[in-house]
Amino acid sequence: MVVDAPIEGDCRSDLDQRQAREGVSALVVRGEHPGDHAAIRRVHEAAFGRESEGRLVDDLRRAGLFSPDMSLVAVAPGGEVVGHVLHSTVDLEIDGVPVPCAALAPLAVLPAYQRRGVGTKLVREGLHRLRLLGYRAVIVVGDPAYYARFGFSRELAAAIASPYAGDAHQALELEVGVLSAVMCGRVTYPAPFTEV
């Protein structure tokens, strides 16, 4: 899991911290290009120490479950892809009515760029783009403390049945009120998620 929160008792000098922040502000966040696929896999492998998440991105891409504007990369000034977040379409029914919904997964940042705000920058840009694309809700399975900063909550996900239960299952409204009065909901993830 990528965490961008400041480290408690961080002993880096003020100069080091300022340089890290400036480095993040120089990053460009954009939709993936075909030439980014191998770099995206490398980012996930470096961040997670395994191939599963990179393979998930490849499988969802092959299944056509996201557009390049939903798969965002953070690119350093030299052109290196240092972070990636994917938003893919999932089936969400709320009280029997389909609701346009995306899953936020996976999110990864190269270890050398973690804890500098890269993940935060990727998630914020992704949520902005999802609103423009007409999605009404986003589901995530991840660290509640990390995703709460974006407005994700367990409470909004509580009435939505999911194969991923527990505190990590969270939701965010992109349209106010779409999840807050849910009596019965169900999210269905595409098959590639079951292999992670």
Steps between C-alpha positions, in 0.01 A plus 500: 500500500634842411480751782575866444446623855797666670708263707463563872832627629634542145866596541561632149621857496266782402704537179452129416126526564470818290691338212274194518189720479645698210583175320136392527373832368718448191332164427252482216188287546349380172305213350703195407648462152560162332874546560439520878378143551838347595582796728164464675573133569844594639347760735256244643765230534735739680227631732336167585792261456295268277347483152128472592404868484682563171334190355160630624553826309595307184198267532255788555651683202458194276138467619432863402386596850663842503598775262854646494362805686410273795853356525723782619875517522721744691800590284820655637668785308743254338211296359505213752160361605516509881138435596177352368135481599228309322126563504300229327129457446316273743132406512317672785131461567331721758151392598476311168618792283839497320727786607813601302783398732876450484739302716820673608762227483787462489699806610880482510799731524866410457658461847739795444197729441274375779392730784536805278138550392522316166218259588286788625556691177403192294184427700378862493550529125331163448193598700478827307507312169241247617259785580550641150438154350163473679582245770283544807692292756840341564579185699838424653647221711788653690633667812211700656739758651653570158180514294300703755693810391316480166157446656479121476315342789399162632160643590417579137602146402317327786180426306689385188561126486851427376733200480742717700359552848636678802630847575706511182182499284416869454302721265494859384213695350589697188138611488373615838237270647540209258619265777382662821142365495578152367277222629663222301797511266733254331830552322627239258866507407622372162666157495863629500453627858442147626851400392685758714 
